[in-house]
Amino acid sequence: MTRPDFPAGPAVAPEPGGAVVDHSDGDGVPAEAAGPPRRRRHPVRTSLIVLAAIAVAAAGGIAATGALGGDGGNTPAAAPSGPARTAEVEQTTLTRSETVAGTLGYGDASSVQAAGGGSSEPAGGDAKGSSAGDDSGDGAGTLTWLPGEGDVIKRGEAVYSVDEDKVPLLYGSTPLYRTLDVGAEGAEVKLLEKNLAALGYTGFTVDEEYTSATADAVKAWQEDLGREETGKVAPGDAVVASGAKRVAEVKSARGNAASGEVLTWTGTQRLVTVDLETQYEDLVEEGTKATVKLPDGTEADAAVTHVGNAATAQPADSGGSSGTTTLPVTLSVKDQKKLGRYQAAPVDVTLAAETRKNVLAVPVNALVARKGGGYAVQAVTASGVEYRPVKLGLFANGMVEISGDGITKNLKVGIPQ
């Protein structure tokens, strides 16, 4: 159970003779609940419900009873009159949530390096500064076409052109690091053949052997690209990436040598990133559900897809306090239409950190502090009002999970004034 911070002045169950005893630590905090307050830092804003100021019991009906006598026992005693306000014990689902600041965008950009006419990302397709072949620029050719920022490039489409030859995108994780020709074998051969098949070229078997049939398909592909029909594929003839890409920034210009960094790109799906303070890392794991609130107030469902394990210290001038460390968390949004036209924006992310199903719960302000520690509720029955001790569970959305003898669904309980 998450223990809440208690404000000063909680209501307490009365002593015999009508005296109300405050068993706090001097600051209005029940001794059992006393402890260091939970630290809150910007940008984290928690929706974990802390115990609201529980009003002092009414001096009339409640103070006049002998409920929960001076020995701290659990024997109930009837009150002479009912409370002014009541609520019913509900059987419900409680979800504790945390709201943190996030950023909507396309994630981190990776670099595309031209190398004599092409490049490829290393295995995984996500590292920055990836390249293939020599990038010294000797004999690299000239960039004659580049895409625009925001363009989406799919399999078979040109990433850029060198000397009017298109350098297309292929999907995969194995970089093209050598010239492929008849007789070559290996994973990169299978990658090439899988892409050729996906683009509609036939007549060969997709395997790890580069045959004459593979060469014929390559020639047909090269003809469609407007390139020389050699039947061979060199490292600079294509760019390999994990999937379709969106151009983030063009780093070179037409007329420059086809070497070095040409552009950066990201995935094509918008996602949300959060720098989560490490003290809250227990709230997230892959699959954790969340709600993303956009600047215009609309919301979209999301789920955690990645939780990093490398903590980063945040400098004081970044908005965090000195010594704050964070973990990178990534969330995906399945229904991209819910994100509207936003390409990048600050967002609020509410993480569903803990859920309890089919629990009995009452409003937080129905709780009454017991003599000797713990809590009770005022059970309103046909014979009067009696105090029934309760064990507290999850706090969420102004409600608290309770259990104990005589605590049942639809039981009417009093709300102390």
URJOHU-V319408 format. One record per pair of residues at least 12 apart in sequence whose C-alpha atoms are under 6 Angstrom apart, sorted by the first residue. I is the first residue (numbers start at 1). GAP is how many residues later the second one is. If there is no record, write none. Layout:
i = {I,I}
gap = {GAP,GAP}
//
This chain:
i = {1,1,4,4,5,6,6,7,8,8,9,10,11,11,11,11,11,11,12,12,12,13,13,14,15,15,15,16,16,18,18,18,32,43,44,45,45,46,46,47,47,48,48,48,49,49,49,54,55,57,58,61,65,72,72,76,76,77,78,78,78,79,79,83,85,85,86,86,86,87,87,88,88,88,88,89,89,89,89,89,90,90,90,91,91,91,91,92,92,93,93,93,94,94,94,95,95,95,96,96,96,97,97,97,98,98,99,99,100,100,101,102,102,102,102,102,103,103,103,103,103,104,104,104,104,105,105,105,105,106,106,109,109,109,110,110,110,111,111,111,112,112,112,112,113,113,113,113,114,114,114,115,115,115,115,115,116,116,117,117,118,118,118,118,119,119,119,119,120,120,120,120,121,121,122,123,123,124,125,125,125,135,135,137,140,141,141,142,142,142,142,142,142,143,143,143,143,143,143,144,144,144,144,144,145,145,145,146,149,149,149,150,150,150,151,151,152,152,153,153,154,155,155,156,156,157,165,167,167,168,169,169,169,170,171,171,171,171,172,172,174,176,177,178,179,179,180,180,181,182,182,182,183,184,185,185,186,187,189,190,190,193,215,218,219,245,245,245,246,246,246,246,247,248,248,249,249,250,251,271,271,272,272,273,273,274,274,275,275,275,276,276,277,277,278,278,283,286,286,286,287,287,288,288,289,289,290,290,290,290,290,291,291,292,292,293,293,294,300,302,302,303,303,304,304,305,305,306,306,307,308,308,311,311,311,312,312,313,360,360,361,361,361,362,362,363,363,364,364,364,366,375,375,376,376,376,378,378,379,380,380,390,390,390,391}
gap = {392,393,46,47,45,23,45,46,20,21,19,44,43,44,45,46,357,358,356,357,358,356,357,49,51,54,55,50,53,45,46,47,341,58,56,54,55,52,53,50,51,48,49,348,346,347,349,311,362,359,359,20,14,299,300,310,311,309,306,307,308,305,306,331,329,330,327,328,329,325,326,322,323,324,325,272,273,320,321,322,270,271,319,267,268,269,318,266,267,263,264,265,261,262,302,259,260,301,257,258,300,254,255,256,252,253,250,251,248,249,247,171,172,244,245,246,169,170,242,243,244,167,168,240,241,165,166,238,239,164,165,155,156,157,18,154,155,17,18,153,149,150,151,152,18,147,148,149,144,145,146,18,19,20,121,144,24,120,45,119,118,119,120,121,12,13,117,120,12,55,119,120,119,120,53,50,51,49,48,116,117,124,125,122,118,116,117,20,21,113,114,115,116,18,19,111,112,113,115,17,18,19,20,110,15,16,109,14,98,99,100,96,97,98,95,96,93,94,91,92,90,14,15,12,13,12,62,70,71,70,69,70,71,70,69,70,71,72,69,70,14,59,58,57,54,55,52,53,51,28,29,30,27,26,23,24,22,21,19,17,18,13,16,13,12,21,22,23,19,20,21,22,18,16,17,14,15,13,12,60,61,58,59,56,57,54,55,51,52,53,50,51,48,49,47,48,70,18,19,20,16,17,15,16,14,63,12,13,60,61,62,58,59,56,57,54,55,53,38,30,31,28,29,26,27,25,26,23,24,22,19,20,14,15,16,13,14,12,41,42,39,40,41,37,38,35,36,34,35,36,49,14,15,12,13,14,35,36,34,32,33,12,13,14,12}
//
